[in-house]
Amino acid sequence: MKKSILSDTFIPNWIVWSQAICFSVLYAIWALPETILVRHICLIIGALLSLWIIYQNRHLFLQKCAIPIWLISALFAWVSFHLFFLSTDFAVQYEEYTSIWKRVALGTIFAIGFGIALSSLPREKDSTGRYLWVLMYLGLLAPTLIYIIKFILTNKAKQWGIVVPDYGVLYYGSAPYYLPKTAYVCFCLPTLGIALGQLVRNIHQHQIYKWGNVIYLVTIPAVLFVFYAENIKNGMVYSAALLLVFFGAILFRSFSRHWAAKLVVVSVVLVIGSLFVVNSIQRNESWRAFIADAKVAADTQTYPQWKYNGAQGYPNNELGSMVSVTNYERLAWGKIGLKLIAQNPLGYGLVERSFGRLAKINWPDTNLHQSHSGWIDLGLGIGVPGLLLILGSLLLLLYQLNFINRGPDIDAVGSHNLLKVAAQWALFSLLIMWCTTEISQKIFFDDLIFWIALVGGVALGLKRGGNKELRP
């Protein structure tokens, strides 16, 4: 058994390892069809183990640094209040309440306890922590690896004479094992962010010659390949944003030690990122017409085609060509979504497709579903109060993490310890991902709240632990 640095409570190793296994399995298969039983088993086991951890460390929740966790708790209270006192379609909202919100509740309990358990490890260089991180990172990388394996089998199986079952190949459109592009963004982008964050951390600590850096470097082209092969434009945009943050974090710090090796690492990341991003831009003509399309999308009165999902065609832009469907619809829907939030600040009550239901009230002939912005869809669904609770928790955690364990020996201790860096980059990935992705639905919402709760538990532990216990 291992003594927690957070209190006098002993957290047995088997509990931490069991939760890490559940997390890795859950993250690996979370987006895959026909895996709901395994997902539920992982959530239930993780939550049951976390209940003990949370109870034993209950005194931690009385500190100011626990506010993000209380904000998420308040979210459940707000949703319950909305269902019973503000609902516009009680039957549909209750069905979602007993499905999506039940899973979110289980995931939140699991994540908080798991975060506390992870941050109870005595030091970064402890072998238990190192092996746990390997297991967790394999889980984080699994969705990317699964896609690459499926891509190879889909394109090479016949040539190699291999018979592949249906679940082993890629499908497009309505098929039993079809996976939407949104799923790849949701479960691959945080892994890219975490890989870049760990590279920044290791570079700042002058730990260039580590095998872990090779894995992190390989992660970058692997994730970018998924976005490129699936032609996921917003995935490429978010990846470019993460790469810019990566370069900024490197350029603002000294290269005085091992500058040649650091330059090599940065150059490799730059070349890899540029190849995929530039090719993606060249591959999609919509980028070149973005400004012209935006002008058309902004005039929702003159050009009302955004209401009909292509049923009445699309207008031309000032260049004389038809607008890019992606550019036009996302921008127009975003504008309309913001107007609907202003008109319905308490929300319709559903995580999924509240945009379409509210639009139907205003324009009965429309056939809209989602606005293609996760944050707007959440605002329309759970209202401004619910959206502020989620964003407030996420942003407050980013703020808290920035100041946890800051000290004179900043490279060796606080702001660059492994858990903290992973938490920061994962949350930032989620923050930008939800801006223009059609992601306000089922497992993607589960994943969002799980990450916030997990980081909340980690931050609570790191804040309580202080510099001394975390020093290598």
C-alpha positions in Angstrom: 0.0 0.0 0.0 1.0 3.6 -0.7 0.5 6.4 1.8 -1.2 9.4 0.2 0.6 12.7 0.4 -2.8 14.4 0.7 -3.8 13.0 4.1 -3.1 10.2 6.4 -5.2 7.9 4.2 -3.6 4.9 2.6 -4.5 4.4 -1.1 -3.7 0.8 -2.0 -1.7 0.3 -5.2 -4.4 -2.1 -6.6 -7.0 0.7 -6.5 -4.9 3.1 -8.5 -3.9 0.4 -11.0 -7.5 -0.8 -11.3 -8.7 2.7 -12.1 -5.8 3.3 -14.5 -6.8 0.1 -16.4 -10.5 1.1 -16.5 -9.5 4.6 -17.7 -7.2 3.2 -20.5 -9.8 0.6 -21.7 -12.6 3.2 -21.5 -10.7 5.8 -23.5 -9.5 3.3 -26.1 -13.1 2.1 -26.9 -15.2 5.1 -25.9 -16.1 6.1 -29.4 -16.4 2.6 -30.9 -19.8 1.2 -31.7 -21.1 -1.9 -29.9 -18.9 -1.4 -26.8 -21.5 0.1 -24.4 -21.3 -2.9 -22.0 -17.6 -2.6 -21.6 -17.8 1.2 -21.2 -20.5 0.8 -18.5 -18.4 -1.8 -16.7 -15.3 0.5 -16.7 -17.4 3.5 -15.5 -19.1 1.5 -12.7 -15.9 -0.1 -11.4 -14.0 3.2 -11.6 -16.8 5.1 -9.8 -17.1 2.5 -7.0 -13.4 2.7 -6.3 -13.5 6.5 -6.4 -16.3 6.7 -3.8 -13.9 5.3 -1.2 -11.1 7.7 -2.3 -13.4 10.7 -2.3 -14.8 9.8 1.2 -11.4 9.3 2.7 -10.2 12.6 1.3 -13.5 14.5 1.8 -11.7 17.3 3.8 -10.0 18.4 0.6 -13.4 19.6 -0.9 -13.6 22.3 1.8 -10.8 24.2 0.2 -11.0 27.1 -2.3 -9.2 25.0 -4.9 -12.2 22.6 -4.9 -14.4 25.3 -6.5 -14.2 23.8 -10.0 -15.5 20.4 -8.7 -18.3 22.2 -6.9 -19.2 24.0 -10.1 -19.6 20.6 -11.9 -21.7 19.4 -8.9 -23.8 22.5 -9.3 -24.3 21.6 -13.0 -26.2 18.4 -12.0 -28.3 20.5 -9.6 -29.1 23.0 -12.4 -30.0 20.2 -14.9 -32.3 18.6 -12.4 -34.0 21.9 -11.6 -34.4 22.6 -15.3 -36.0 19.2 -15.9 -38.6 19.4 -13.1 -39.4 23.1 -13.2 -38.4 24.5 -16.6 -38.8 21.6 -19.1 -40.5 22.2 -22.4 -40.6 18.5 -23.4 -40.4 16.6 -20.1 -40.6 13.1 -21.7 -37.6 13.7 -24.0 -35.6 15.5 -21.4 -36.2 12.8 -18.8 -35.1 10.2 -21.3 -31.8 12.1 -21.8 -31.6 12.7 -18.0 -31.6 9.0 -17.3 -29.1 8.1 -20.1 -26.6 10.8 -20.8 -26.6 12.4 -17.4 -26.5 9.0 -15.7 -23.2 8.2 -17.5 -21.9 11.7 -16.9 -22.5 11.3 -13.2 -20.7 7.9 -13.1 -17.8 9.4 -15.1 -17.6 12.4 -12.8 -17.3 10.3 -9.6 -14.8 8.0 -11.3 -12.7 11.0 -12.6 -12.6 12.9 -9.4 -11.4 10.0 -7.3 -8.9 8.8 -10.0 -7.5 12.3 -10.2 -6.9 12.4 -6.4 -5.4 9.0 -6.5 -3.0 9.9 -9.3 -1.9 13.1 -7.5 -1.3 11.1 -4.3 1.8 9.4 -5.9 4.8 10.6 -3.9 7.1 11.8 -6.7 7.3 12.0 -10.4 10.3 9.6 -10.7 8.6 6.9 -8.6 8.4 3.7 -10.6 4.7 3.2 -9.9 3.9 6.6 -11.3 6.1 6.0 -14.4 4.4 2.7 -15.2 1.0 4.1 -14.6 1.7 6.9 -17.0 2.8 4.4 -19.7 -0.5 2.5 -19.2 -2.6 5.7 -19.4 -0.7 7.0 -22.4 -1.3 3.8 -24.3 -5.1 4.3 -23.6 -4.9 7.9 -24.8 -3.0 6.8 -28.0 -5.3 3.8 -28.6 -8.0 5.6 -30.7 -5.3 6.9 -33.0 -3.7 3.5 -33.3 -7.0 1.8 -33.9 -7.8 4.1 -36.8 -4.4 3.6 -38.4 -4.8 -0.2 -38.1 -8.3 0.0 -39.7 -7.0 2.3 -42.4 -4.3 -0.2 -43.3 -6.7 -3.2 -43.3 -9.3 -1.3 -45.3 -6.8 -0.5 -48.0 -4.5 -3.5 -48.0 -6.5 -6.5 -46.7 -7.7 -7.7 -50.1 -4.2 -7.2 -51.5 -2.7 -9.3 -48.7 -5.5 -11.9 -48.9 -6.8 -11.2 -45.4 -10.5 -11.5 -44.5 -11.3 -8.7 -42.1 -14.5 -8.6 -40.0 -16.8 -5.6 -40.3 -15.6 -4.0 -37.1 -12.0 -4.0 -38.4 -12.4 -1.7 -41.4 -13.5 1.9 -42.0 -17.0 2.7 -43.0 -18.5 6.0 -44.3 -22.1 6.9 -44.0 -24.8 5.0 -42.1 -23.2 1.6 -41.3 -23.2 -0.4 -38.0 -19.5 0.4 -37.4 -19.3 3.9 -38.9 -17.5 6.4 -36.8 -18.1 10.1 -37.5 -15.2 12.5 -37.9 -16.2 14.2 -34.7 -15.1 11.2 -32.8 -11.6 11.4 -34.1 -11.3 15.0 -33.1 -12.7 14.4 -29.7 -10.4 11.5 -28.8 -7.3 12.2 -30.8 -6.8 15.9 -30.3 -6.2 15.8 -26.5 -3.6 13.1 -27.1 -1.8 15.4 -29.5 -1.9 18.2 -27.0 -0.6 16.0 -24.2 2.3 14.8 -26.4 3.3 18.4 -27.3 3.0 19.4 -23.6 5.3 16.6 -22.5 7.8 17.5 -25.2 7.8 21.1 -23.9 8.2 19.9 -20.3 11.1 17.6 -21.2 12.8 20.3 -23.3 12.5 22.8 -20.4 14.0 20.2 -18.0 16.8 19.5 -20.5 15.7 15.9 -20.8 16.2 15.6 -24.6 17.6 12.1 -24.8 14.6 10.1 -23.4 12.7 7.3 -25.0 9.5 8.9 -24.0 10.3 11.8 -26.4 10.4 9.4 -29.3 6.9 8.2 -28.4 5.6 11.8 -28.1 7.2 12.7 -31.5 5.6 9.7 -33.2 2.3 10.7 -31.7 2.3 14.0 -33.7 2.3 12.5 -37.3 0.0 9.7 -36.1 -2.7 12.1 -35.0 -2.2 14.4 -37.9 -2.4 11.4 -40.3 -5.9 10.6 -38.9 -7.1 14.2 -39.5 -5.5 14.3 -43.0 -6.8 10.9 -44.1 -10.4 11.7 -42.9 -10.1 15.3 -44.3 -11.0 16.8 -40.9 -10.4 20.5 -41.5 -11.2 21.7 -38.0 -9.0 18.9 -36.6 -6.1 20.4 -38.7 -7.0 23.9 -37.5 -6.9 22.9 -33.8 -3.7 21.0 -34.4 -2.1 24.1 -36.0 -3.2 26.1 -32.9 -1.6 23.5 -30.5 1.6 23.6 -32.6 1.7 27.4 -32.4 1.3 27.2 -28.6 4.1 24.6 -28.6 6.5 26.8 -30.5 5.6 29.8 -28.4 6.3 27.8 -25.2 9.7 26.8 -26.6 10.7 30.2 -28.0 10.0 32.0 -24.8 12.4 29.8 -22.8 16.2 29.7 -22.9 18.1 27.4 -25.2 21.3 27.8 -23.3 21.7 24.1 -22.5 21.6 21.4 -25.2 20.5 24.0 -27.7 21.5 21.8 -30.7 19.3 18.9 -29.5 16.4 21.2 -28.7 16.6 22.8 -32.1 16.5 19.3 -33.7 13.4 18.4 -31.8 11.6 21.7 -32.6 12.6 21.4 -36.3 11.2 17.9 -36.5 7.9 19.0 -35.0 7.8 22.0 -37.3 8.4 19.9 -40.4 5.9 17.3 -39.5 3.2 19.8 -38.6 3.8 21.9 -41.6 3.6 19.0 -44.1 0.2 17.9 -42.9 -1.3 21.4 -42.3 -0.1 22.9 -45.6 -1.3 19.8 -47.6 -4.7 20.0 -45.9 -5.0 23.6 -46.9 -4.1 22.9 -50.5 -6.5 19.9 -50.5 -9.5 22.0 -49.5 -10.5 24.9 -51.8 -12.9 26.2 -49.2 -10.0 27.8 -47.3 -9.3 30.2 -50.2 -13.0 31.3 -50.4 -13.5 31.6 -46.6 -13.8 35.4 -46.5 -16.1 35.6 -49.5 -18.3 32.8 -48.0 -18.3 34.6 -44.6 -19.8 37.7 -46.1 -22.7 35.7 -47.5 -23.2 33.7 -44.3 -23.4 36.9 -42.3 -26.4 38.1 -44.3 -28.9 35.5 -43.0 -31.9 37.5 -44.2 -30.9 37.8 -47.9 -29.5 34.3 -48.1 -31.9 32.0 -46.0 -30.6 28.7 -47.5 -28.9 27.9 -44.2 -32.3 26.8 -42.9 -32.7 23.8 -45.1 -29.5 21.7 -45.0 -29.1 21.9 -48.8 -32.7 21.1 -49.7 -33.0 24.5 -51.4 -29.4 24.8 -52.8 -26.8 27.3 -51.8 -26.1 30.9 -52.8 -23.0 32.2 -54.8 -20.3 34.3 -53.2 -18.8 37.5 -54.6 -16.3 35.4 -56.5 -19.1 34.0 -58.7 -18.9 30.5 -57.4 -21.2 28.6 -55.0 -20.2 29.0 -51.4 -18.4 26.3 -49.6 -21.2 24.4 -47.7 -19.0 24.0 -44.7 -18.0 27.7 -44.5 -21.5 29.0 -45.2 -23.5 26.7 -42.9 -21.2 26.8 -39.9 -20.9 30.6 -39.9 -24.6 31.2 -40.5 -25.6 28.6 -37.9 -23.2 30.1 -35.5 -24.8 33.6 -35.9 -28.3 32.2 -35.6 -27.3 30.0 -32.6 -26.0 33.1 -30.7 -29.3 34.9 -31.4 -31.3 31.9 -30.1 -29.2 31.8 -26.9 -30.1 35.5 -26.4 -33.8 34.7 -26.9 -33.6 31.5 -24.7 -31.0 32.1 -22.0 -32.3 29.2 -19.9 -32.0 26.7 -22.7 -34.3 24.2 -24.2 -33.1 21.4 -21.9 -31.4 18.9 -24.1 -27.7 18.3 -24.6 -28.4 17.0 -28.1 -30.2 18.9 -30.9 -31.6 21.8 -28.9 -30.5 24.0 -31.8 -32.8 22.2 -34.2 -35.8 22.3 -31.8 -35.5 26.0 -31.0 -35.0 26.8 -34.7 -38.1 24.8 -35.5 -40.1 27.1 -33.2 -38.9 30.2 -35.0 -38.9 28.7 -38.5 -41.3 25.8 -38.8 -40.1 24.8 -42.3 -36.5 24.3 -41.2 -34.7 21.0 -40.8 -31.7 21.9 -38.7 -30.1 19.8 -36.0 -26.9 21.2 -34.5 -25.0 24.5 -34.9 -21.6 22.8 -35.4 -20.3 24.7 -32.4 -20.3 22.6 -29.2 -20.3 25.6 -26.9 -23.3 27.2 -28.7 -25.2 23.9 -28.7 -24.6 23.5 -25.0 -25.7 27.1 -24.4 -28.9 26.3 -26.3 -29.4 23.0 -24.5 -28.6 23.6 -20.8 -28.8 27.3 -20.9 -26.4 30.1 -20.1 -26.2 29.0 -16.4 -25.2 25.5 -17.4 -22.7 26.7 -20.0 -21.1 29.1 -17.5 -20.8 26.3 -14.9 -18.9 24.1 -17.4 -16.7 26.9 -18.9 -16.2 28.4 -15.4 -14.9 25.1 -14.1 -12.6 24.5 -17.1 -11.2 28.0 -17.2 -10.7 28.1 -13.4 -8.8 24.9 -13.5 -6.5 26.2 -16.2 -5.9 29.3 -14.0 -5.3 27.2 -10.9 -2.9 24.8 -12.7 -0.8 27.8 -13.8 -0.1 28.7 -10.2 0.2 25.3 -8.6 3.6 24.5 -7.1 5.3 27.6 -8.5 8.6 28.1 -6.9 12.2 29.0 -7.5 13.0 25.6 -8.9 10.2 25.8 -11.4 11.7 23.4 -14.0 12.3 20.5 -11.6 9.1 20.8 -9.6 5.9 22.6 -10.1 4.7 24.0 -13.3 6.3 21.2 -15.4 5.4 18.1 -13.5 3.9 15.4 -15.6 0.3 15.3 -14.4 0.0 19.1 -14.4 1.3 19.5 -17.9 -0.9 16.7 -19.2 -3.9 18.3 -17.5 -3.2 21.8 -18.9 -2.8 20.7 -22.5 -5.8 18.3 -22.4 -8.1 21.1 -21.1 -6.8 23.6 -23.6 -7.5 21.0 -26.4 -11.0 20.6 -25.2 -11.6 24.3 -24.9 -10.7 25.0 -28.6 -12.2 21.7 -29.8 -15.7 22.6 -28.7 -15.6 26.0 -30.5 -16.5 24.8 -34.0 -17.1 21.1 -33.8 -20.5 19.3 -33.9 -19.7 17.7 -30.6 -22.6 18.4 -28.2 -23.9 14.8 -28.1 -23.7 11.6 -26.1 -20.2 10.2 -25.5 -18.5 13.5 -26.5 -20.3 15.3 -23.7 -19.4 12.4 -21.3 -15.8 12.9 -22.3 -15.8 16.6 -21.7 -17.2 16.4 -18.2 -14.9 13.4 -17.4 -11.8 15.4 -18.4 -12.8 18.4 -16.3 -13.6 16.3 -13.3 -10.3 14.3 -13.7 -8.3 17.5 -13.9 -10.3 18.8 -10.9 -9.2 15.8 -8.9 -5.6 16.1 -10.0 -5.5 19.9 -9.3 -7.0 19.3 -5.9 -4.3 16.8 -5.0 -1.4 18.8 -6.5 -2.5 22.0 -4.7 -2.7 20.1 -1.4 0.6 18.3 -2.0 2.8 21.3 -2.5 6.3 21.4 -3.8 8.2 19.3 -1.3 6.4 16.1 -1.9 6.5 16.4 -5.7 10.2 17.1 -5.9 12.1 14.4 -7.9 
